[in-house]
Amino acid sequence: MADLPLPVSRPIALPQVPRWVSFRHSVALAANPIPVLDGYLSTYGDTVATYLGGIQPTLLTRDPGLIQHVLQKNHRNYPKSALSRGLGRFLGQGLLTSEGSYWLQQRRLIQPGFHRQRIAGLTELMLGVIDESLAPLQAQAARQGGAVEADVPELMTALTFRIMARSVFSTSMSEAELQRLAALLTALQAFYVRTVRQPYLKLWLNASGQYRRHDALSAEMRELLRGYVRQRRQAARRPGYAPPNDLLQMLLDARYEDTGEPMSEEQVLDEAAILLVAGHETSANALSWLWLLLARHPQEVARLRADMQAVLGGRAPQLADLAQLPYALQLIQETMRLYPPAWIMDRVALANDEYQGVPLPKGTLVSAYIYGLHHSPRLWSEPEAFRPERFGKDQLREQAAPAYLPFGAGPRLCIGNQFALTEMQLVLLEVLRRFEVEPVDTGHPGLQPLITLRPRTSFRLRLRLR
């Protein structure tokens, strides 16, 4: 009797957003892609084939298993796509933008700079910058009857920029330099994101000189940073010079294992630029969203204040105190679930692959939609509600790990995640130690998804002296 043929498994046909629908939504996608992408997934399911800007085919997914497959389990087959690498034109070839063997070499070189001991050494620096930033507000509030209104995104951006500038360069950039750097980074991000979301504009952007103009802005940013790098190298040649324990010195001291050589000046600039951008963006945005949420959930503030009183009394927090104040971290974790800084990540398949019957041919662009993952009603109870208790120890044991990826996953997990979490907890605790936080603006500022997820418009809070 002849053997019966084995059943042949058929590839799963994914739902497809028609190209004309994608193109019709291209202007709305450029302005704010989140409602558009949410609409696709609510209509078609957790993974859907669509066209970015009506032109670029992509696989959009909030499926935690597929995202984990691409970012972690089979990560070698999924490097960053040309869309992400295009940011390197403006920010250089640092850890955020590089790929392949060069990225791995740089990661191994820089990773030791973010070990716990170095972060502990930077804690006093962080607290010093926080004090410098909040002291003028305290003085102004005292002159105004005990309260002052603050533009929160502006305040958090300036504060985190100062922390990163001091952590990298051990010096205070002038207010004019900080503001210019922030403006340059915003302009470069907005332009880069526009080129990704509206690929049909590329010829016009070239012809109109927009690429040249933004290349010039990038060069201006690099020259500003280059001045600090050269100042450090000149200082190192002076007799008896004692180098500071900052991240720039870590970059200058690092040596490649195979050659014993240091990084070139351009490589140091690439990495310093990435540290400044990624280091302040994540924290500034997450903290801005955190204050918006806390102003509207005073019961959460009251719970944290009770913990602070038990652990700190009235003194400033230290690094060792953070472990005794877990609810501060839970507030930040829940904020980053609702408003993940890295709201989407893209990868491209190097070779044919498949995931649970879904074919992933070579060249497939996969968009891991982290915002959608964090708001999925299949994965989170009341996904739009602010519930920090989700991240308590008992609840964490029940949570599927791939459902929460605020810093990415796999080998490209953000190198500065512990630095950012430490910084954000210290800012949270120090603001609440000094001020009561009250809402002023009642509306939602809206979403501005650039490379990171920012508030679209600014908003204010009233800081009342305690």
C-alpha positions as CSV (number, residue, x, y, z in Angstrom):
1,M,0.0,0.0,0.0
2,A,1.4,3.3,-1.0
3,D,2.2,5.9,1.6
4,L,-0.4,8.6,1.9
5,P,1.0,12.1,1.1
6,L,1.7,14.2,4.1
7,P,-0.6,17.2,4.5
8,V,0.9,20.4,3.1
9,S,0.6,23.4,5.4
10,R,-0.5,26.4,3.6
11,P,1.0,29.8,4.4
12,I,-1.4,32.1,6.2
13,A,-2.7,34.9,4.0
14,L,-2.5,38.1,6.0
15,P,-5.2,40.8,5.7
16,Q,-4.1,43.5,3.4
17,V,-4.9,47.2,3.6
18,P,-5.6,48.2,0.0
19,R,-3.0,50.5,-1.5
20,W,-5.5,53.2,-2.3
21,V,-6.6,53.2,1.4
22,S,-3.0,53.6,2.5
23,F,-2.4,56.4,0.0
24,R,-5.7,58.1,1.0
25,H,-4.4,58.1,4.6
26,S,-0.9,59.3,3.8
27,V,-1.4,63.0,4.8
28,A,-3.1,61.9,8.1
29,L,-0.3,59.4,8.6
30,A,2.3,62.1,8.2
31,A,0.6,64.3,10.8
32,N,-0.1,61.6,13.4
33,P,0.2,58.0,12.3
34,I,-1.2,56.5,15.6
35,P,-4.9,56.9,14.9
36,V,-4.4,55.6,11.4
37,L,-2.4,52.5,12.5
38,D,-4.8,51.9,15.4
39,G,-7.7,52.0,12.9
40,Y,-6.0,49.4,10.6
41,L,-5.4,47.0,13.5
42,S,-8.9,47.3,14.9
43,T,-10.3,46.6,11.5
44,Y,-8.0,43.9,10.2
45,G,-6.4,42.2,13.2
46,D,-3.0,42.3,15.1
47,T,-0.9,41.9,12.0
48,V,-1.7,43.5,8.6
49,A,0.1,44.2,5.4
50,T,-0.1,47.8,4.4
51,Y,1.8,50.5,2.5
52,L,3.7,53.3,4.3
53,G,2.7,56.5,2.7
54,G,0.8,54.5,0.1
55,I,4.2,53.4,-1.4
56,Q,6.4,51.3,0.9
57,P,5.1,47.8,1.6
58,T,5.3,46.9,5.3
59,L,4.0,44.4,7.8
60,L,2.5,46.2,10.7
61,T,2.1,44.2,13.9
62,R,1.2,44.4,17.5
63,D,1.4,40.6,18.0
64,P,3.8,40.1,21.0
65,G,5.0,36.8,19.7
66,L,5.9,38.1,16.3
67,I,7.6,41.2,17.8
68,Q,9.6,39.0,20.1
69,H,10.5,36.7,17.2
70,V,11.8,39.7,15.1
71,L,13.5,41.7,17.9
72,Q,14.9,38.9,20.0
73,K,14.5,35.2,19.1
74,N,15.6,35.5,15.4
75,H,17.2,39.0,15.6
76,R,20.1,38.1,13.4
77,N,17.8,37.9,10.5
78,Y,16.2,41.3,11.2
79,P,18.6,44.3,11.2
80,K,17.3,47.8,11.2
81,S,15.9,48.8,7.8
82,A,17.1,51.5,5.5
83,L,14.4,53.8,6.9
84,S,15.9,53.7,10.4
85,R,19.5,53.8,9.1
86,G,18.6,57.0,7.2
87,L,18.7,58.8,10.5
88,G,22.5,58.3,10.4
89,R,22.7,60.9,7.7
90,F,21.9,63.6,10.4
91,L,23.1,62.0,13.6
92,G,26.1,60.0,12.5
93,Q,26.8,56.3,12.8
94,G,26.4,55.8,16.5
95,L,24.8,52.9,18.5
96,L,21.3,54.0,17.5
97,T,21.9,54.1,13.8
98,S,24.7,51.6,13.0
99,E,24.2,48.0,12.0
100,G,26.1,44.7,11.7
101,S,29.6,44.0,12.9
102,Y,30.3,47.7,13.4
103,W,27.3,48.1,15.7
104,L,28.4,45.0,17.7
105,Q,31.9,46.3,18.0
106,Q,30.6,49.7,19.3
107,R,28.2,48.1,21.7
108,R,30.9,46.0,23.3
109,L,33.1,49.0,23.5
110,I,30.5,51.3,25.2
111,Q,28.4,48.9,27.2
112,P,30.8,49.0,30.3
113,G,30.2,52.7,30.5
114,F,26.7,52.1,31.7
115,H,27.3,49.6,34.5
116,R,25.7,50.2,37.9
117,Q,28.8,51.7,39.5
118,R,29.1,54.4,36.9
119,I,25.4,55.2,37.2
120,A,25.8,55.4,40.9
121,G,28.7,57.9,40.4
122,L,26.4,60.0,38.2
123,T,23.6,60.1,40.8
124,E,25.0,63.1,42.7
125,L,25.5,64.9,39.4
126,M,21.8,64.2,38.5
127,L,20.6,65.5,41.9
128,G,22.8,68.6,41.5
129,V,21.3,69.5,38.1
130,I,17.7,68.8,39.4
131,D,18.4,71.2,42.3
132,E,19.7,73.9,39.9
133,S,16.7,73.5,37.7
134,L,14.1,73.6,40.5
135,A,15.6,76.2,42.8
136,P,14.6,79.1,40.5
137,L,11.0,77.8,40.4
138,Q,11.0,77.6,44.2
139,A,12.2,81.2,44.4
140,Q,9.7,82.4,41.9
141,A,6.9,80.6,43.7
142,A,7.9,82.2,47.0
143,R,7.7,85.7,45.3
144,Q,4.3,84.9,43.9
145,G,2.4,83.8,47.0
146,G,3.6,80.2,47.0
147,A,2.9,78.9,43.5
148,V,4.3,79.1,40.0
149,E,3.0,77.8,36.7
150,A,5.5,75.9,34.5
151,D,5.5,74.8,30.9
152,V,6.1,71.1,31.6
153,P,7.5,69.8,28.3
154,E,9.8,72.8,28.2
155,L,11.0,72.3,31.8
156,M,11.5,68.6,31.4
157,T,13.4,69.0,28.2
158,A,15.7,71.6,29.6
159,L,16.2,69.6,32.8
160,T,17.0,66.3,31.1
161,F,19.2,68.0,28.5
162,R,21.2,69.6,31.3
163,I,21.6,66.2,33.0
164,M,22.8,64.5,29.8
165,A,25.1,67.4,28.9
166,R,26.6,67.3,32.4
167,S,26.8,63.5,32.3
168,V,28.5,63.5,29.0
169,F,30.7,66.6,29.2
170,S,30.9,67.3,33.0
171,T,30.1,70.9,32.2
172,S,27.1,73.1,32.0
173,M,26.2,74.1,28.4
174,S,24.9,77.7,28.3
175,E,21.2,78.2,28.1
176,A,21.6,79.5,24.5
177,E,23.5,76.3,23.5
178,L,20.9,74.0,25.2
179,Q,18.1,75.8,23.4
180,R,19.9,75.7,20.0
181,L,20.6,72.0,20.4
182,A,17.0,71.3,21.3
183,A,15.8,73.3,18.2
184,L,18.3,71.5,15.9
185,L,17.3,68.0,17.1
186,T,13.6,68.8,16.8
187,A,14.1,70.1,13.2
188,L,16.2,67.2,12.2
189,Q,13.8,64.7,13.7
190,A,10.7,66.3,12.1
191,F,12.4,66.4,8.7
192,Y,13.6,62.8,8.8
193,V,10.2,61.5,9.9
194,R,8.6,63.4,7.1
195,T,10.9,61.7,4.5
196,V,9.9,58.3,6.0
197,R,6.1,58.9,6.1
198,Q,5.9,60.8,2.8
199,P,8.3,59.0,0.5
200,Y,6.6,60.4,-2.6
201,L,8.0,63.9,-1.6
202,K,11.7,62.8,-1.9
203,L,12.3,64.3,-5.3
204,W,10.7,67.6,-4.3
205,L,12.6,67.7,-1.0
206,N,15.9,67.2,-3.0
207,A,15.1,69.7,-5.6
208,S,13.9,72.4,-3.1
209,G,17.1,72.1,-1.1
210,Q,15.5,70.7,2.0
211,Y,18.1,67.9,2.3
212,R,21.0,70.4,2.0
213,R,19.4,72.7,4.6
214,H,19.1,69.9,7.1
215,D,22.6,68.6,6.4
216,A,23.7,72.0,7.3
217,L,21.8,71.9,10.6
218,S,23.4,68.5,11.3
219,A,26.8,70.0,10.7
220,E,26.1,72.8,13.0
221,M,25.1,70.4,15.8
222,R,28.3,68.4,15.3
223,E,30.5,71.5,15.4
224,L,29.0,72.6,18.7
225,L,29.7,69.1,20.2
226,R,33.1,69.0,18.5
227,G,34.2,72.1,20.5
228,Y,33.5,70.2,23.8
229,V,35.5,67.1,22.6
230,R,38.5,69.2,21.6
231,Q,38.4,71.2,24.9
232,R,38.7,67.9,26.7
233,R,41.6,66.6,24.6
234,Q,43.4,69.9,25.0
235,A,42.9,69.8,28.8
236,A,44.2,66.2,28.9
237,R,47.6,67.5,27.7
238,R,48.1,69.8,30.7
239,P,50.4,68.5,33.5
240,G,48.6,67.1,36.4
241,Y,45.2,67.0,34.7
242,A,42.7,64.8,36.4
243,P,40.0,63.6,34.0
244,P,36.4,63.8,35.1
245,N,34.4,60.6,35.5
246,D,31.8,61.3,32.8
247,L,30.6,59.6,29.6
248,L,32.8,61.6,27.3
249,Q,35.8,60.4,29.1
250,M,34.5,56.9,28.9
251,L,34.3,57.3,25.1
252,L,37.8,58.8,24.9
253,D,39.4,56.1,27.1
254,A,37.7,53.2,25.4
255,R,40.1,50.9,23.4
256,Y,39.2,48.3,20.8
257,E,40.2,44.8,22.0
258,D,41.8,43.8,18.7
259,T,43.9,46.9,18.0
260,G,44.2,48.7,21.3
261,E,43.3,51.9,19.4
262,P,40.9,54.6,20.6
263,M,37.9,55.8,18.6
264,S,38.5,58.6,16.1
265,E,37.2,62.1,16.7
266,E,34.3,61.5,14.3
267,Q,33.4,58.2,16.0
268,V,33.4,60.0,19.4
269,L,31.2,62.7,17.9
270,D,28.8,60.1,16.5
271,E,28.4,58.4,19.9
272,A,28.2,61.6,21.9
273,A,25.5,62.9,19.6
274,I,23.5,59.7,20.1
275,L,23.9,59.8,23.8
276,L,22.6,63.3,24.0
277,V,19.7,62.7,21.7
278,A,18.6,59.3,23.0
279,G,19.6,60.1,26.6
280,H,17.4,63.2,27.0
281,E,14.5,62.4,24.6
282,T,13.3,59.3,26.4
283,S,13.4,60.9,29.8
284,A,12.0,64.3,28.8
285,N,9.0,62.8,27.0
286,A,8.3,60.2,29.6
287,L,8.5,62.7,32.4
288,S,6.2,65.2,30.6
289,W,3.6,62.5,30.2
290,L,4.1,61.4,33.8
291,W,3.3,64.9,35.2
292,L,0.2,65.1,33.0
293,L,-1.0,61.9,34.4
294,L,-0.2,62.6,38.0
295,A,-1.8,66.0,37.9
296,R,-5.0,64.2,37.0
297,H,-4.6,61.3,39.4
298,P,-3.8,62.9,42.8
299,Q,-4.6,59.6,44.6
300,E,-1.4,58.2,43.0
301,V,0.6,61.1,44.2
302,A,-0.8,60.7,47.8
303,R,0.3,57.0,47.8
304,L,3.8,57.8,46.7
305,R,4.0,60.7,49.2
306,A,3.2,58.3,52.0
307,D,6.1,56.0,50.9
308,M,8.4,59.0,50.7
309,Q,7.6,60.1,54.2
310,A,8.3,56.6,55.5
311,V,11.6,56.3,53.7
312,L,13.0,59.8,53.3
313,G,11.3,62.0,55.8
314,G,12.0,65.3,54.3
315,R,15.5,64.7,52.9
316,A,16.6,64.3,49.3
317,P,16.6,60.8,47.8
318,Q,19.8,58.9,47.2
319,L,20.4,55.9,44.8
320,A,20.0,53.4,47.6
321,D,16.6,54.8,48.5
322,L,15.1,53.9,45.1
323,A,14.8,50.2,46.0
324,Q,12.7,51.2,49.0
325,L,10.3,53.3,46.9
326,P,9.1,50.9,44.3
327,Y,5.9,52.8,43.6
328,A,7.9,55.6,42.0
329,L,9.2,53.1,39.5
330,Q,5.7,51.7,38.9
331,L,4.4,55.2,38.1
332,I,7.1,55.6,35.5
333,Q,6.6,52.1,34.1
334,E,2.8,52.6,33.6
335,T,3.5,56.0,32.0
336,M,5.8,54.4,29.5
337,R,3.2,51.8,28.8
338,L,0.6,54.4,27.9
339,Y,3.2,56.6,26.2
340,P,6.1,54.5,25.0
341,P,9.0,56.8,24.0
342,A,10.1,54.4,21.2
343,W,6.6,53.9,19.9
344,I,7.5,51.9,16.7
345,M,10.5,50.0,15.5
346,D,11.2,48.7,12.1
347,R,13.3,45.7,10.9
348,V,13.9,44.1,7.5
349,A,14.2,40.3,6.8
350,L,17.7,39.3,5.5
351,A,16.5,35.9,4.4
352,N,13.2,34.0,4.0
353,D,11.5,33.3,7.3
354,E,8.1,32.5,8.8
355,Y,6.3,32.9,12.0
356,Q,3.4,30.5,12.9
357,G,2.6,30.1,9.3
358,V,3.0,33.7,8.3
359,P,5.5,33.9,5.5
360,L,8.2,36.6,6.0
361,P,10.1,36.6,2.7
362,K,13.5,38.2,2.3
363,G,13.2,42.0,2.2
364,T,10.0,42.1,4.3
365,L,9.8,45.3,6.2
366,V,8.3,44.6,9.7
367,S,7.0,47.5,11.7
368,A,6.8,46.5,15.4
369,Y,4.1,48.8,16.7
370,I,5.0,49.2,20.3
371,Y,2.3,51.7,21.0
372,G,-0.3,49.3,19.7
373,L,1.3,46.5,21.7
374,H,1.0,48.5,24.9
375,H,-2.6,49.4,24.3
376,S,-3.8,46.1,23.1
377,P,-7.1,45.1,24.8
378,R,-6.1,41.4,24.3
379,L,-3.0,41.9,26.4
380,W,-4.0,44.6,29.0
381,S,-7.1,44.9,31.1
382,E,-8.5,48.5,30.6
383,P,-5.6,49.4,28.4
384,E,-6.4,53.1,28.3
385,A,-6.6,53.4,32.2
386,F,-3.6,54.7,34.3
387,R,-3.1,51.8,36.7
388,P,0.5,51.7,38.1
389,E,-0.4,48.7,40.2
390,R,0.0,46.6,37.0
391,F,3.7,46.7,37.7
392,G,3.7,45.5,41.3
393,K,5.6,42.3,42.0
394,D,2.6,40.0,42.0
395,Q,1.1,41.5,38.8
396,L,4.5,41.3,37.0
397,R,4.6,37.6,37.5
398,E,1.4,37.3,35.6
399,Q,2.4,39.6,32.7
400,A,3.6,38.2,29.4
401,A,7.1,39.8,29.1
402,P,6.8,40.6,25.3
403,A,3.7,42.7,26.0
404,Y,5.8,45.5,27.5
405,L,8.8,46.8,25.6
406,P,9.5,50.5,26.4
407,F,13.2,50.2,25.8
408,G,13.0,47.6,23.0
409,A,14.2,44.0,23.3
410,G,17.0,41.6,22.4
411,P,20.6,42.7,21.8
412,R,19.4,46.2,20.8
413,L,17.8,46.8,24.2
414,C,18.5,50.5,25.0
415,I,21.9,50.7,26.5
416,G,20.9,53.6,28.8
417,N,17.7,52.1,30.2
418,Q,18.9,52.0,33.8
419,F,20.4,55.5,33.5
420,A,17.0,56.8,32.3
421,L,15.0,55.0,34.9
422,T,17.3,56.3,37.7
423,E,17.1,59.8,36.4
424,M,13.3,59.8,36.1
425,Q,12.8,58.4,39.6
426,L,15.1,61.1,41.0
427,V,13.3,63.9,39.1
428,L,9.9,62.5,40.3
429,L,10.9,62.3,43.9
430,E,12.6,65.7,44.0
431,V,9.7,67.6,42.4
432,L,7.2,66.0,44.8
433,R,9.5,66.7,47.8
434,R,9.3,70.4,47.0
435,F,6.0,71.0,45.3
436,E,2.3,70.1,45.2
437,V,1.4,69.5,41.5
438,E,-1.9,70.9,40.3
439,P,-3.4,70.9,36.8
440,V,-3.8,74.2,34.9
441,D,-4.7,73.1,31.3
442,T,-7.6,70.6,31.2
443,G,-7.3,69.4,27.6
444,H,-5.1,66.6,26.3
445,P,-2.0,68.0,24.5
446,G,-2.3,65.3,21.8
447,L,0.4,63.0,20.4
448,Q,3.3,64.0,18.2
449,P,5.0,60.7,17.2
450,L,8.4,61.7,15.8
451,I,11.3,59.3,16.5
452,T,10.0,59.4,20.0
453,L,6.5,60.1,21.3
454,R,6.2,63.7,22.3
455,P,3.2,65.9,23.4
456,R,1.9,67.7,20.3
457,T,1.3,70.9,22.2
458,S,2.7,72.2,25.4
459,F,0.8,72.2,28.7
460,R,1.3,73.8,32.1
461,L,1.1,72.7,35.7
462,R,0.9,74.8,38.8
463,L,3.7,74.0,41.2
464,R,2.7,74.9,44.8
465,L,5.4,75.1,47.5
466,R,5.0,72.4,50.2
